[in-house]
């Protein structure tokens, strides 16, 4: 559904302000959100993410607050608490969501932040360092003059290049984000 279709659907359900109209509006909005969640999750799955973490992430992203409890996620996605639990465990490990305690309760609240992409990408720095170290050891062990050693050396050079480029790109992103969204 395009944004224009969603706007037409919202307009169609506006009515005269009665309780029935409000209920129809809420239902239409929920359908628009649900369609977005499934479509965006589908794109994440095609990119390699598992289906349930994709759906949970998209649901959090599409929620007004950016934060939902496991029960709310289960209700919105029509899935079991176990499915939500496994998905949020993966998403927190990937730094795509954070786990917080809902004030005054013992329930966990899962939050996606406006800088979730930055955080997720930034956490890859440690992974790249470990890969680089392993590749260096591989080149030294196999010999830089062997076919396998040359292949490892090229892979190492790529990761070193990527590390520098990511750092510079993230600096540019912070400046760009500030120009776009920091109005105060």
N, C-alpha and C positions, 0 to 999 in steps of 0.2 A: 504494500500500500504506500502510495506517495504521500508527502506532507499535504498536498492539495486534497487528496482523497480523505485524509484524516480530518482536515478542516471542514470539508463538506459534510462528513459524518457527524462532527460535533455540531455544526450549524443545523443539520437535519433534526437532531435530537434536542434542540434548545426548547422549543415549545413555548408555553405561556408561564412557566415558572412554578407550576404545580408540583406536588410531591411526586406524582407519576412522571412528570418531565425530568425531575432531578434524578430519579431512579434510572430512567432511560439514558440520560446523559452519562451517569456513572457507569452503566453497563457498556455503553458505546466506547467510553474512554478506556475501560478495562479491556475491551476487545482490541482497540488500537494498540495499547501497551503489549498485550499478549502477542499480537501479530509481529510487533517490532522485536520482542524478546526471541521469538522463534526464528525470525529471519536473520537477526544478528547472530544468534547462537549458531545457526546453520553456517554462516560465514566463518565463524571461529572454528567450527568443526572441520570445515574444508581446509583451513589453515593448519590443522593438526592438533587442536585442543580436543580433549574428550568431551562428549556430548553434555553430561550433567554439569561439569564445571562451566561450560559455555553458557548453558541456560541460566545457572545461578548468577554468573557474572552479568549477563545481559539484564536479568531481572533487577539486580541491584543498581545497575547503570540507569535503568529506566524508571526507577522509583524516585519520587520527588525528594525524599530525604537522603537518598543514597545509602540508607541503612535499613536493614530488616532483620528480624529474629529468624531462627531456623524454622519456627512454626509458620511465620508469615511467608517465608520462601516456599515451604512445603505446600501451603494453601494456594499460593499464586501459581505454582508450577504443577500442582496436582501430583506430588511425589511424596515418597515416604521420608520420615526424618533421617533414616539411614542414608538415603541417597543425598540429602542435603549435607549431612555430616561429612561424607566422603568428598563431596564437591568443595565445600568450604575449607577442608583440610588442604586439598590441593591448591586452592586459590590463595590461601594464606602463605603456604610454602613458596609460592611464586611471587609473593608480595603484590598480588593484584587486589586483595581485600585485607582489611584488618579486623581483628576480633576485639570487641570491647564488651564491657559489662553494662547492661541496661541499668541506669540509675534506679536505686531502690528495689531491684530484683536480683535474682540469681541467674537470669536469662542472658545468654550471649547475644550480642548485636553484631552483625557483620556489616562492615561499611566499605564502600568504594569511595575513594577520594578523588577530587578533581585532578590530582596529579598521579593517578594510578599508573598511567603508561610510563611516566618518568620513573616512578619507583620500580616498576617491573623491569624496565630496561636497565636502570641503574644497578639493580641487584645482579645483573649479568656480569658485571666487572669482576667480581670474585671468581665466577665460573671461568671466564676467559683467562684469568691469571693461572688458575689450576691447569687448564688445558695447555696453556703456553709452557708451563713448567714440565708437564708430561711430554709434550712434543720435543722440548729441548733435550730431555733425557733420552727420548727415542732417537733423535738425530745423533746424539753422542754415542749411544749404544750400537746403533745400526751402521753408523759411519755416514758422513755427509756426502761421500762419493759413491754411495750405492743408490740404485733406483729407489728403494724404499726410503732411504735417508733423504734423498732429494725431494721426494713427495712429502715427507714429514716437514722438511725445512720450508717448502712452499706453503704448506698449511700453517705452520708457525708464523711465517711472514704475513699471511692473510689475517690471522688473529691479532697480531701486533698492530697491523694497519687498522683493523676494525676498532681496536681499543682506543687508538688516538682519534679516529674519526668520530666515534661515539661520544667521547668526551667533548670534542669541539662542537658536535651537533647539539649536545645537551646544553652547552653554554648558549648557543644561538637560540635554542628553544626557550630557555629561561627569559632571555631578552625579548623574544617575540611574544611570549605569553604575558609578560609584564605590560608590553605595549597594547596588547589586545584586551586584557582583563583587569588590570590594576588601575582603577579610576578613582583614586582617593587621595 
